[in-house]
Amino acid sequence: MKLPLSLLPLPNGEIIVLLPSGKVADLPICHPVFSLWSGQSVDFDYGGKPLINYEGEAIFAELAILRILLADGWDGVWVETYGGTNFLRDMPHDWKLKPQNIAIPKDKQNLLQDIWKTGKTKACFDVFVWKRSEVLFCEAKNKGKDKLTSGQLKFIEGAQACGVPTQSLLIVEWTISQ
């Protein structure tokens, strides 16, 4: 799978994850470095979620990852699950208003439904992208502050059971430049 340079796992760049079934998954991991947003705060930040400066815009890390992949020719969405599942490409500005939900292709909806059913979860990795027949799920983790949830571990099991290759389940452990 060809990924943009900033999201390429290093050689031997894997994280070993113990799944609910007792099986182990070796997932690829990459370590991009983002700049912290220093401009005006946004109206809605999920209670203090860090803002990244991506090309002069205040966005969350999930959207920065998505934009890197979109610029590399992938198509996809941020799978945002605050108050229900939403497929986004832009920052939510006011959660009282419904976010701009993006329609995804039926085959991608079916894949997600199959993963959720098989994994017995409604959790998902943050970014879901596709290019031709390839799919990629990226889970954004703020290094030293976030870890995989039990729902995400079930998602990994469901994805693997549905034929999603391990290399298509990327952990994006990001940091802020100093």
C-alpha positions as CSV (number, residue, x, y, z in Angstrom):
1,M,0.0,0.0,0.0
2,K,1.4,3.4,-1.0
3,L,1.0,6.0,1.7
4,P,2.1,9.7,1.9
5,L,5.5,10.2,3.4
6,S,4.2,11.7,6.7
7,L,2.0,8.6,7.3
8,L,4.5,5.9,6.4
9,P,5.3,3.5,9.2
10,L,9.0,3.1,9.9
11,P,10.6,-0.3,9.1
12,N,9.5,-2.6,11.9
13,G,7.0,0.2,12.8
14,E,4.4,-2.0,14.5
15,I,2.3,-2.0,17.6
16,I,1.3,-5.3,19.1
17,V,-2.3,-5.3,20.3
18,L,-4.0,-7.9,22.4
19,L,-7.6,-8.4,21.1
20,P,-10.7,-9.3,23.2
21,S,-10.5,-12.9,21.7
22,G,-7.0,-13.3,23.1
23,K,-5.5,-13.1,19.6
24,V,-2.7,-10.7,18.9
25,A,-2.6,-8.2,16.0
26,D,0.6,-6.4,14.8
27,L,-0.7,-3.1,13.5
28,P,1.4,-0.6,11.5
29,I,2.1,2.6,13.3
30,C,3.4,6.0,12.1
31,H,4.5,9.1,14.0
32,P,3.6,12.4,12.2
33,V,4.5,15.7,13.8
34,F,1.9,18.5,13.6
35,S,2.1,22.2,14.5
36,L,-0.2,23.4,17.3
37,W,-2.8,26.0,16.3
38,S,-2.0,29.4,17.9
39,G,-4.8,31.5,16.4
40,Q,-8.3,32.1,17.5
41,S,-10.1,29.2,19.2
42,V,-13.0,27.4,17.5
43,D,-16.6,27.5,18.6
44,F,-16.8,23.8,19.3
45,D,-13.7,21.7,20.4
46,Y,-15.2,18.7,22.1
47,G,-14.2,20.0,25.5
48,G,-10.6,21.0,24.7
49,K,-9.5,18.7,21.9
50,P,-6.1,20.0,20.6
51,L,-6.2,22.0,17.4
52,I,-3.7,21.5,14.7
53,N,-2.4,24.1,12.3
54,Y,-2.9,22.5,9.0
55,E,-2.1,24.8,6.1
56,G,-3.2,27.8,8.1
57,E,-6.5,26.3,9.3
58,A,-7.4,25.2,12.8
59,I,-8.5,21.5,12.6
60,F,-8.4,18.4,14.6
61,A,-5.7,15.8,14.0
62,E,-8.2,13.4,12.5
63,L,-9.0,15.9,9.8
64,A,-5.3,16.7,9.2
65,I,-4.7,13.0,8.6
66,L,-7.7,12.8,6.3
67,R,-6.5,15.9,4.3
68,I,-3.0,14.4,3.9
69,L,-4.6,11.3,2.4
70,L,-7.1,13.2,0.2
71,A,-4.2,15.2,-1.2
72,D,-2.5,11.9,-2.0
73,G,-5.4,10.7,-4.1
74,W,-7.4,8.8,-1.6
75,D,-11.1,9.4,-1.0
76,G,-12.7,9.2,2.4
77,V,-14.1,10.6,5.6
78,W,-13.5,11.3,9.3
79,V,-15.8,8.8,11.1
80,E,-16.9,11.0,14.0
81,T,-19.0,9.2,16.6
82,Y,-19.8,12.0,19.1
83,G,-23.6,11.7,19.5
84,G,-24.0,9.2,16.6
85,T,-22.0,8.2,13.6
86,N,-21.2,11.1,11.2
87,F,-19.0,11.1,8.1
88,L,-17.2,14.5,7.9
89,R,-14.6,16.3,5.9
90,D,-14.8,19.6,7.6
91,M,-14.6,21.0,11.2
92,P,-17.9,20.9,13.1
93,H,-18.6,24.5,14.1
94,D,-21.6,24.2,16.4
95,W,-22.7,20.8,17.7
96,K,-26.2,22.1,18.2
97,L,-26.4,22.2,14.5
98,K,-26.1,18.9,12.6
99,P,-22.6,18.5,11.2
100,Q,-22.2,18.3,7.4
101,N,-22.5,14.6,6.9
102,I,-20.9,13.2,3.8
103,A,-22.4,10.3,1.9
104,I,-20.0,7.4,1.4
105,P,-20.3,4.7,-1.3
106,K,-22.7,1.9,-0.6
107,D,-19.9,-0.7,-0.7
108,K,-18.0,1.2,2.0
109,Q,-21.2,1.5,4.1
110,N,-21.7,-2.2,3.7
111,L,-18.1,-2.9,4.8
112,L,-18.5,-0.8,7.9
113,Q,-21.8,-2.4,8.7
114,D,-20.3,-5.9,8.4
115,I,-17.3,-4.9,10.6
116,W,-19.6,-3.4,13.3
117,K,-21.9,-6.5,13.2
118,T,-19.0,-9.0,13.3
119,G,-17.0,-7.1,15.9
120,K,-20.2,-6.5,18.0
121,T,-19.3,-2.7,18.3
122,K,-20.3,0.6,16.8
123,A,-16.7,1.9,17.4
124,C,-14.6,2.7,14.4
125,F,-11.1,4.0,13.6
126,D,-11.1,7.8,13.1
127,V,-10.3,8.0,9.4
128,F,-11.7,5.7,6.7
129,V,-10.3,6.2,3.2
130,W,-10.2,4.2,0.0
131,K,-8.4,4.2,-3.3
132,R,-9.5,1.8,-6.1
133,S,-9.9,-1.5,-4.3
134,E,-7.7,-0.6,-1.3
135,V,-9.2,0.6,2.0
136,L,-7.4,2.1,5.0
137,F,-8.5,2.8,8.5
138,C,-6.4,5.2,10.6
139,E,-6.8,5.7,14.3
140,A,-5.4,9.0,15.6
141,K,-3.7,8.9,19.0
142,N,-2.1,11.8,20.7
143,K,1.2,10.2,21.8
144,G,1.3,9.6,25.5
145,K,-2.3,10.7,26.0
146,D,-4.5,8.3,24.1
147,K,-4.8,4.5,23.9
148,L,-7.0,2.1,22.0
149,T,-10.5,1.6,23.6
150,S,-12.2,-1.7,24.1
151,G,-14.6,-0.8,21.2
152,Q,-11.7,-0.1,18.9
153,L,-10.1,-3.5,19.8
154,K,-13.5,-5.1,18.8
155,F,-13.4,-3.0,15.6
156,I,-10.0,-4.5,14.8
157,E,-11.3,-8.0,15.3
158,G,-14.3,-7.3,13.2
159,A,-12.3,-5.8,10.4
160,Q,-9.9,-8.7,10.3
161,A,-12.8,-11.2,10.3
162,C,-14.2,-9.3,7.3
163,G,-11.0,-9.6,5.4
164,V,-9.5,-6.2,6.0
165,P,-5.7,-6.8,6.0
166,T,-3.7,-5.8,9.1
167,Q,-1.6,-3.3,7.0
168,S,-4.9,-1.4,6.4
169,L,-5.4,-0.7,10.1
170,L,-2.9,2.1,10.7
171,I,-2.3,3.7,14.1
172,V,-1.3,7.3,13.7
173,E,0.5,8.3,16.9
174,W,0.9,12.0,16.4
175,T,2.8,14.7,18.4
176,I,3.0,18.5,18.4
177,S,6.3,20.1,17.2
178,Q,8.2,22.0,19.9
